[in-house]
Amino acid sequence: MSTGAMPFREAIRLAIDALRAHKLRSFLTLLGVIFGVMTVVAVAAVIEGLNVYVGKTMEEEFGANTIILDRYGIVMSLDEWLRVQKNKIITMEDYRDLRARASLAREMGIRLDTSIPYLRQGGNELTNVSVIGYSPSIPAMGAGNINVEEGRFIIESDDENRANVVFVGYKVREKLFGGANPVGRELRIQGEPFRIIGVSKELGSFLGNERDNFVVIPPSVHLRMFGPRQSLAIVLQPQPGVTLEAMEDQVRGIMRARHHLRPDQKDDFAFLGADAIKDLWRSLTGLIAAVALGVVSISLVVGGIVIMNTMMVAVTERTREIGIRKSLGARRRDILWQFLVESSLLSSIGGVLGLAAAWFGLLIAAQFGLPFSMPVWAVVLALLVSTSVGLIFGIYPAYRAANLDPIVALRAE
């Protein structure tokens, strides 16, 4: 018997006939492979989707070419958290000095943020509202994720005159004003009347967290209402041709001098940027992927062992068939090829079912706001791994079948 194209087609046909003859057994055999492939594809798709989403969000919040000077920065441990509690607050005096001396910064602005339990308008109420103080320069730097749908944003004269004006999020309009244009109307914040000057475009929610529950007021008004000892976050953008690193070094030098830090003392402030947060996020998702890989490895090994046992049973059941094929001229490698194709096909079907299950689950999760992006490499890798599992764990049963003595095999009942 030849080992060319005909034996391969014949092996595929025999493998399909064997799977059809034992549908339930084949499905139960594949559960480990299905679960493993479903997990790796789903995790890869969710991580990829989250990476894209977080990257886009960070660029919208921070701007493509800005950094933020902040009191705390990114805290990764309890010791670090305890240390940064001693950091000095960043004050308006710091901000004014930076505006006067940070020559490498083209523009800078303030961000202040606090939360209030509710806003009320008539008989309507909106809970858990962020009250943000943004300098008028923030949108011009491409930061803050400010997109005006109606009216306008805060301008310099609003901040200088401490005007009680407010730019509201999309949810504020929908919930408190029934979707009508509220520009020019009054909204009370902490009992103070504010005139609405603009409305933001809808940002949507993420994992159940509403992003449109906010109002923006001039930073001077924010400091008056919520206390002048708030620590500022200062958004900085470099001059054309100046790198973020060069501007950061200059600002660091100014701030260390203002805070009277010795050369051996650590900074009592921090810098945040979109790239730093995206790198942190990728390191976290990398850890999640590593854990998921461990789970997948266990399930695939278990699935492979089950496939091997199933194929051993198949060899035993088909011993007489193997003897007949050998007596008619089939060589050892023909028998080996037949059972390897069968185990690989069995595992590949598990991979396809795992892909389908992952895709169906992701479509359902997407209805609840979970972003995902199916990377091609994950699909290819899942199919290659599932096929390889069948191939590797099918070697011993195939080898055993190929080495059966034809005379002994023909005597089998």
PyMOL commands that set and color helices and strands:
alter all, ss='L'
color gray80, all
select helices_A, chain A and resi 5-21+23-62+78-84+92-101+139-141+156-160+170-177+219-226+244-258+274-317+319-327+332-366+376-393+395-402+406-411
alter helices_A, ss='H'
color red, helices_A
select strands_A, chain A and resi 67-70+105-121+124-134+148-151+165-168+186-189+192-200+205-206+209-210+214-217+233-238+270-273
alter strands_A, ss='S'
color yellow, strands_A
deselect
rebuild
show_as cartoon
